[in-house]
Amino acid sequence: MTTSSKPNTFYAPPGLKGVQVADTSIGDVRGEEGFYHYRQYEATALARTQSLEAIWELLLDGALPEPTSTEPNHTFAREIAQSRELSTETLAALPALAAGTRRPHLGALATLPLLVPDAQPTLDISHQQRRRDSITIAAALPTVLSSIAALQQGLDPISPDPTLGHAHDWLRMASRSDPSPLQVRAVEAYLSSTIDHGFNASTFASRVVTSTGADVVSALAGGIGALSGPLHGGAPSRALSMIEEIGDPGNTEAWVLNRLENGQRIMGFGHAVYRADDPRSVLLKEVALEFDSELVANAVAIEEGILDVMRRWKPDTVIVTNVEFYAGILLHLAGLAPQMFTPSFMVSRVIGWSAHVLEQAANNKIIRPSARYVGPPVA
Ligand code: ACO
């Protein structure tokens, strides 16, 4: 950071890169090491061994459930399962909201206020009430997103099934199929490993909204809006399209060079923080390889080709495969249509935002930086 011409002000680098703006006990990313954690646990180790609900409980309440209660029926999981059901008022509003928007997350944004009709500013309510509001929204989001997507395609929404785990039920409602155990495991690995990831743009957005004392609905809506951008969560279907467009791995070099020479980005590669393998990409590749699929074999060869070009193109920068490259493949193999990829990310990351909303509200200071004026001189 450099000193500004204004008294007591520092000038932060573009994108606030490298600037620590808060304290958190929720987790962190160590980009140089290729490591990230949820509270005190390595995140991908949790994703390999714990249910999504157990990790959700850890992030919200600070501890994993007792070992005896990790089966899908433990109290927290039951609360989540029951909260997936939508109220009659919300169900009645869905057709109009779906008709008025073209992308599932935009319809979902308009639905959020209906999930918590009595939402009060976080400034005025207890931690328990904020926690309750966050669970109401995060648990219902899969039903909302899958229902809106169904209605936008002229189909009837599928109702939630409280006997299923959260990941399984999301996949069932969003893919409109009865998924195999491997497909459920693939989606659960994806959802569990993408819940939280440092002070990314959508987490920051949720915390900025919370810092004003606004209600949980507005704070989580801020996260959804930020995540929808292609440079953040809106890319997994683009990475999959790229693999399909390249087709034969032998075409990779020419295809990538052409894009780079035209100033375009290669989706699924590069990361603001990682300078070693993105552990999420490592986990998702591992699960993808369990599918007997030509797409996966092609993707592995194309990945190698892209990394090779990137190394030559930017020899001084480490550009790694990011989470979105294998995420797109895995979600496709799980039976989800591309328009449900970013909603899948939202179903997961809303849990992380919830933990951050609670943490911000518990020890709040309004986030209010300043900007350097570079316009015409003031007359
Ligand atoms: N394609 C082309 N150029 C790239 C890519 C890429 N995938 N990744 C990095 N670069 C370039 C940057 O533009 C930058 O160029 P410059 O020095 O001329 O400005 C240089 O490589 C170094 O970039 P970094 O500082 O390492 O990364 P930065 O913070 O600028 O960008 C980002 C990170 C936005 C994710 C970028 O890598 C990108 O656009 N990737 C493609 C989109 C994508 O996959 N998004 C999903 C990210 S994962 C997530 O959010 C969950």
Residues whose N, C-alpha, C, O or C-beta is under 5 A from the ligand:
A	BS01	ACO	P230 L231 H232 G233 A235 Q264 R265 I266 M267 G268 F269 G270 H271 A272 T317 V318 N322 E324
